[in-house]
Amino acid sequence: MGAPELVVPGDHLARQVREIIGTMDFGTLDARRSSLGRHGHDPRRVVAVLVYASLVGIHESSKVARAVDTDAAFRLLSGGHRLPQGTLRRLRPHLHEFLASAIEQTVRMAYDRGLLRLDEVSVDSVRVRAHASSNSVRTLSRSSRRLAELQDKHLDGMTEAEQVGHCEKLAKHSEAVQQCEDEGRTSLSTTNPLAGLLKLPDGGSAPAHRVTVGAAGMNARIVLALLVDASGSDHGKVGPSLDTMKGMLDRIGIGGQVLAVSYDAGYWSDDDVQAAGSRPFADVLIAPGNRGERELFEREHFTTNSDGALVCPAGRIMRGPTKAGTGLRYFGVGCADCPLRSRCTTTERRELVLHPALDHARAKVRAPDGQARYRKRIATIEPVFSNIESVMNFRRSTTRHPAAVVAEMHLKALAHNVSRLIAARPLFYFLAILDEFRSTL
């Protein structure tokens, strides 16, 4: 089949991947190897093959194994050794921790090359189809309803077979309700523990994973960290995402800088705003959400007089406040005959909830410098998802085991970072040559 070193061109992507992977520390995986032949595959070659396969759009273990047997670039990375699909499947769950550390190493490489901009960090999530059938999904609402219906039925008059089926249904829905309540979930998959029923961009719902990603630099777009779960929304992710990125930067020795992080309106909630304000290492912008209100006049149209009372746009003192979670609720007075009613509310009277933390966050993002920062969000994080989904063609997970699912998501993030380091290298070399040319003048 020829010698891959002679067949593969010198500027081929596979050689560039091998060069970057070869500079990484594989100490944790080297400890698993055995001189007796057990676990004998060189982890550098396995990871290089998996990263290259991700970059060229091959994700299934069977297809990767076939490419290693037939493609010169894959054989170059594998050192001419076969990688059976069974071997790849067995190795994948054990790569989880290393792939997370490999992402950290690529972040450090980007920092050393001047590519990492911690004043341009954005966080968002993408929904990846899970390796699970829709029939495996159990939702808390439906299982609770079915459980109540089944409990109302009497076994009298049922045949023995019908009684067995009835008991099986009771056990199935009872287990689903219990698991959802214990884990704080609204849905789950019986065959894929990390999957849940999520709304997808095409408008349908299917078993999927929510992958929350933080990326730095509008030009470099280096992935800093990611979270994998089955949450139905982005609420509650600000604190964990900030802590994950901060922990990663601390481990690689660059955690002393303040992170300037932007989130879209999907993260606009009381808990998320409170979490953002309690992290002194982060300067956070969260786009205001409408919080389900159908208001026309904004918060800025309501003023506070000298004695602390809230005044509506019509100049009337509002009644209240009453407690509303972490906020204060005010009620309009005389809204029925108010000439500004059509511009203020579509209900009988206007209600306004004030949240000091939310008001501060809203004012922060609407300030001129906040708007300039927030405009960089979409250019920082969305191309990451485009690269993984469109260029790598990764839209569906190929595994069900929780550790393997997390490892697969980290693998795609690692492949993205490697591609960004490769893309930045020509400019890096050009600047180095230019500096050397200037020094001779």
Buried (B, 14 or more C-beta within 10 A) or exposed (E): EEEBEEEBEEEBBBBBBBEBBEEBEBEEBEEBBEEEEEBEBBBBBBBBBBBBBBBBEBBBBBBBBBBBEEBBBBBBBBBEEEBEBEBBBEBBBBBBBBBBBBBBBBBBBBBEBEBBBBBBBBBBBBBBBBBBEEEBBBBBEBBBEBBEEBEEEEEEEEEEEEEEEBEEBBEBBBBBBEBBEEEEBBBBBBBBBBBBBBEEEEEEBBBBBBBBBBBBBBBBBBBBBBBBBBBBBBBBBBBBBBBBBBEBBEEBEBBEEEBBBBBBEBBBBBBBBBBBBEBEBBBBBBBBBEEEEEBBBEBEBBEEEEEEBBBBBBEBEBBBBEEBEBBBBBBBBEBEEBEBBEEBBEEEBBBBBBBEBBBEBBEBBBEEEBEEBBEBBBBBBBBBBEBBBEBBEBBEBBBBBBBBBBBBBBBBBBBBBBBBBBBBBEEEEEEEEEEEEEEEE
